[in-house]
Amino acid sequence: MDPTTTLRALLICLLILPAALPAQEALFSRQEIVSPEIHEDKSVTFRFQAPHADSVQITGDFLPTVKMQTPYGEMDVPGKASLVRDENGVWSFQSEALAPELYTYAFIVDGLRATDPNNPFLIRDVASVTNLFIIPGERADLYRVQDIPHGTVARRWYDSPGLGMDRRLTIYTPPGYEASREKYPVLYLLHGAGGDEEAWIELGRTAQIMDNLIAQGKAKPMIVVMPNGNVIQDAAPGQGSRGFYKPAFMIPRTMDGTYEAHFMDIVNFVEANYRVKKNQKARAIAGLSMGGFHTMHISRYHPNTFDYMGLFSAAIMPREDATAAVYDRIDETLKAQMDNGYALYWIAIGKSDFLYPANVAFRKKLDEMGMPYTYRESEGGHIWRNWRIYLSEFVPMLF
Amino acid sequence: MDPTTTLRALLICLLILPAALPAQEALFSRQEIVSPEIHEDKSVTFRFQAPHADSVQITGDFLPTVKMQTPYGEMDVPGKASLVRDENGVWSFQSEALAPELYTYAFIVDGLRATDPNNPFLIRDVASVTNLFIIPGERADLYRVQDIPHGTVARRWYDSPGLGMDRRLTIYTPPGYEASREKYPVLYLLHGAGGDEEAWIELGRTAQIMDNLIAQGKAKPMIVVMPNGNVIQDAAPGQGSRGFYKPAFMIPRTMDGTYEAHFMDIVNFVEANYRVKKNQKARAIAGLSMGGFHTMHISRYHPNTFDYMGLFSAAIMPREDATAAVYDRIDETLKAQMDNGYALYWIAIGKSDFLYPANVAFRKKLDEMGMPYTYRESEGGHIWRNWRIYLSEFVPMLF
């Protein structure tokens, strides 16, 4: 085959294959739209082709927040900006120069939310899907894939005798794990309500953060286990035997103590199947929101098991009059955990987090008990930006 | 904490957390829309809320195809159907009863393509993102996650000395692999132009097909390696050091022989790092479109290496006057491959595939040489539906 024929064949492929996909009807006339376009000065232009629309707006966490009234009080939510239409029906908006960060956004076209058809990178948070982009530099470089050694990310199923089913988890093994004879420490990293075993690896950029911190010598090589904390699911929506269904935020039995009671099924699986150190000093557990609640309870249910606890925006609301089963013997078991000793009990929360008062109350309880912890207060609220930051700060303190 | 307090806390989470996501402004007033809704009789209702739209259509591979004129002739593309608006501004369309299959679709709102905001399950094909759903039954049950033993899917990086970089691949190890002492055979499964190491696992449902065929006793437990065939990429768009960018269909140097010349980097990595049988009888290679072209060339470049070849809708256009470097010594090496012997040379293509004539010419060449092959002709064209079917048929013939 001569080069001309090769080229012609490739052109046929180029022109015909996309036409077989749904709705590519504008294939031969459309203009190529770039969105988002990140400029040299770190401002970003977003574009959306909609000749017949009356209004196109953008919303995203790079815009200043606005106050919103809710039944539970005033909340900060991402603001909006209006795009301007050009003569070809392409709407655009250029942001200010943005600080390095991973950002998410969506368009609002005539009042309806829409993803950016020119940006195929999407991220699911519970049932919402948004586009994402990264402004490089500073801490955002921890979230990027760099040209450094990379760990392996596996989705693997394990048997949970306690829950009576095979369940799926995500596991990060550090660069060199497979070829090494060394034994590694393990961080168990737990998601929040509405999340699953995909949350930390996708929204949390765990593999990128670990690869980068390890390459920089700031974190020890470790295994990170990201299990599914919804005890009625075998796997994330779409990945389990229930098939495709709309993910829900409230899932039965996630905070009733069942997960905590059977968490050792996961630890036992990991310790039987990976080359890991099997002692308290080599085990850490951390989680965000509901995962912080799980972390608090799991670590006191099993007080000789974990040396490092990370409570990120934890959904802990201890009360003296607690009657829910998960809170049984809380004072006694926290005291046992304290007496047994641990390396780090780390509590992090944002100043505007709706769980801030609950964390104040929890710290007060620990203070009264004399139970040691390290406290980290950040800006912002109950958002993934903070959880990526907390993970990046927590991991260097481990092992 | 008493149960009422727990409930109130969960309600706060439910109401406030989604409000922190972009564009959830209708949080407290919106109605819950179910889309797609799969009915008992296997018809499907699609719904889209758009009170201000003038027209809402749907396109997808469950609709009858229509003819479309292209510069290269008439093509079959998915048709469209119109949704009907109700008094609340919710548009809907109910399909006919659908045959069991994995289907993809998108909406067209006032002429603009839009994904379904009520279906968070999306799939990327090159730069296009569509929603998906599965009608269960028959062969579609191979594409579903069933309550059976599951293999492990890992994204892992390997060193390619030939290409001078670390590269990412996806690898499926069958249920029981980790605990076994057995050695396994390996299928190398290659993507098409515009694809990458995510294509077969996501669009091809490889893990589900393998789990199901193995559980049914129809396929032997095997390892499936899904590498990246774009030699200028270290990983899929968004997963490599180039970061996020719009995936392209035409990528330089994908069909110039470079990948074929260095393919043993992948085989060597797998055989050094996994418990596999290291002989020709335990190696298979298959690919779709460009991956079929790669399969044909790789298997003749390395004629003592693979015992099973699968060319799915292969982009092979051999010419007697071939001058492109990848075609060097084609007759000689094909003859060497034939003389050396193999278990299976499987060629599959759809009747309306634009590569059908090229495959006729290739089979004619093989016939003239006396080179044995098995031929499978299906309905349809150059589409993922066929590639999932071909994989499901090819795998049971292996090892």
Interface residues (C-beta under 8 A of the other chain):
Chain A: M1 D2 P3 T5 T6 A9 L10 I12 C13 L14 L15 I16 L17 P18 A19 A20 L21 P22 A23 Q24 E25 F28 V34 Q49 A50 P51 H52 A53 D54 T59 G60 D61 M68 T70 P71 Y72 M75 D76 V77 P78 T104 Y105 A106 I108 V109 D110 G111 L112 R113 A114 T115 P117 N118 N119 P120 F121 L122 R124 D125 V126 A127 S128 V129 T130 L132 F133 I134 P136 R144 V145 Q146 D147 P149 H150 T152 V153 A154 R155 R156 W157 D166 R168 P175 E178 A179 A193 G194 D234 A235 P237 G238 Q239 G240 S241 G243 F244 K246 P247 F249 M250 M255 N273 S289 M290 A315 M317 P318 R319 D321 A322 T323 A324 Y327 F354 A358 G381 H382 I383
Chain B: M1 D2 P3 T5 T6 A9 L10 I12 C13 L14 L15 I16 L17 P18 A19 A20 L21 P22 A23 Q24 E25 F28 V34 Q49 A50 P51 H52 A53 D54 T59 G60 D61 M68 T70 P71 Y72 M75 D76 V77 P78 K80 T104 Y105 A106 I108 V109 D110 G111 L112 R113 A114 T115 P117 N118 N119 P120 F121 L122 R124 D125 V126 A127 S128 V129 T130 L132 F133 I134 P136 R144 V145 Q146 D147 P149 H150 T152 V153 A154 R155 R156 W157 D166 R168 P175 E178 A179 A193 G194 D234 A235 P237 G238 Q239 G240 S241 G243 F244 K246 P247 F249 M250 M255 N273 S289 M290 A315 M317 P318 R319 D321 A322 T323 A324 Y327 F354 A358 G381 H382 I383
